[in-house]
């Protein structure tokens, strides 16, 4: 069985690290896309409820939902 040279081992090690880094970046990107989709869905749901509170002139519900909307924006850093 042929043993690999030092240069071959270093190249293989570098490629392995590069693949791990690329996989990490890809996982990070996927997490960001999912988080953004979740935030947009939650914000949209609160906006619909805010519109309903305005239409029904429900001040208490409007204030509660406004605070929820602000809190969502703070949590997700938008």
ROLO-995049 format. One record per residue (C-alpha): x, z negated, y; residue in one letter. Coordinates in steps of 0.2 Angstrom, whole numbers, padded with zeros to 4 digits. Layout:
residues N
+-------+-------+-------+---------+
|    px |    pz |    py | residuo |
+-------+-------+-------+---------+
|     X |     Z |     Y |       a |
...
+-------+-------+-------+---------+
END
This chain:
residues 78
+-------+-------+-------+---------+
|    px |    pz |    py | residuo |
+-------+-------+-------+---------+
|  0000 |  0000 |  0000 |       x |
|  0007 |  0005 |  0017 |       x |
|  0009 | -0009 |  0030 |       x |
|  0004 | -0005 |  0048 |       x |
|  0018 | -0004 |  0061 |       x |
|  0018 | -0016 |  0075 |       x |
|  0012 | -0003 |  0087 |       x |
| -0002 |  0002 |  0076 |       x |
| -0007 | -0017 |  0075 |       x |
| -0006 | -0018 |  0094 |       x |
| -0017 | -0003 |  0097 |       x |
| -0030 | -0009 |  0084 |       x |
| -0030 | -0026 |  0093 |       x |
| -0032 | -0018 |  0110 |       x |
| -0047 | -0007 |  0104 |       x |
| -0055 | -0022 |  0096 |       x |
| -0054 | -0032 |  0112 |       x |
| -0061 | -0016 |  0122 |       x |
| -0076 | -0015 |  0110 |       x |
| -0080 | -0033 |  0112 |       x |
| -0079 | -0032 |  0131 |       x |
| -0090 | -0016 |  0131 |       x |
| -0103 | -0025 |  0119 |       x |
| -0103 | -0040 |  0131 |       x |
| -0106 | -0029 |  0146 |       x |
| -0120 | -0020 |  0137 |       x |
| -0128 | -0036 |  0131 |       x |
| -0127 | -0043 |  0149 |       x |
| -0135 | -0027 |  0156 |       x |
| -0149 | -0028 |  0143 |       x |
| -0152 | -0046 |  0148 |       x |
| -0153 | -0041 |  0166 |       x |
| -0165 | -0027 |  0163 |       x |
| -0176 | -0039 |  0153 |       x |
| -0176 | -0053 |  0166 |       x |
| -0180 | -0040 |  0180 |       x |
| -0195 | -0034 |  0170 |       x |
| -0201 | -0052 |  0167 |       x |
| -0199 | -0056 |  0185 |       x |
| -0208 | -0040 |  0191 |       x |
| -0223 | -0044 |  0179 |       x |
| -0224 | -0062 |  0184 |       x |
| -0224 | -0057 |  0203 |       x |
| -0237 | -0044 |  0200 |       x |
| -0248 | -0056 |  0191 |       x |
| -0247 | -0068 |  0205 |       x |
| -0250 | -0055 |  0218 |       x |
| -0266 | -0050 |  0210 |       x |
| -0271 | -0068 |  0210 |       x |
| -0266 | -0070 |  0228 |       x |
| -0277 | -0055 |  0232 |       x |
| -0292 | -0063 |  0223 |       x |
| -0289 | -0079 |  0232 |       x |
| -0290 | -0070 |  0249 |       x |
| -0305 | -0060 |  0244 |       x |
| -0314 | -0076 |  0239 |       x |
| -0307 | -0085 |  0254 |       x |
| -0300 | -0099 |  0243 |       x |
| -0287 | -0107 |  0254 |       x |
| -0282 | -0120 |  0241 |       x |
| -0279 | -0107 |  0228 |       x |
| -0270 | -0096 |  0240 |       x |
| -0258 | -0109 |  0245 |       x |
| -0255 | -0114 |  0227 |       x |
| -0251 | -0096 |  0222 |       x |
| -0240 | -0093 |  0238 |       x |
| -0229 | -0108 |  0233 |       x |
| -0229 | -0101 |  0215 |       x |
| -0223 | -0084 |  0221 |       x |
| -0210 | -0092 |  0232 |       x |
| -0204 | -0102 |  0218 |       x |
| -0203 | -0087 |  0206 |       x |
| -0192 | -0078 |  0219 |       x |
| -0180 | -0093 |  0221 |       x |
| -0179 | -0095 |  0202 |       x |
| -0174 | -0077 |  0200 |       x |
| -0163 | -0076 |  0215 |       x |
| -0173 | -0062 |  0223 |       x |
+-------+-------+-------+---------+
END
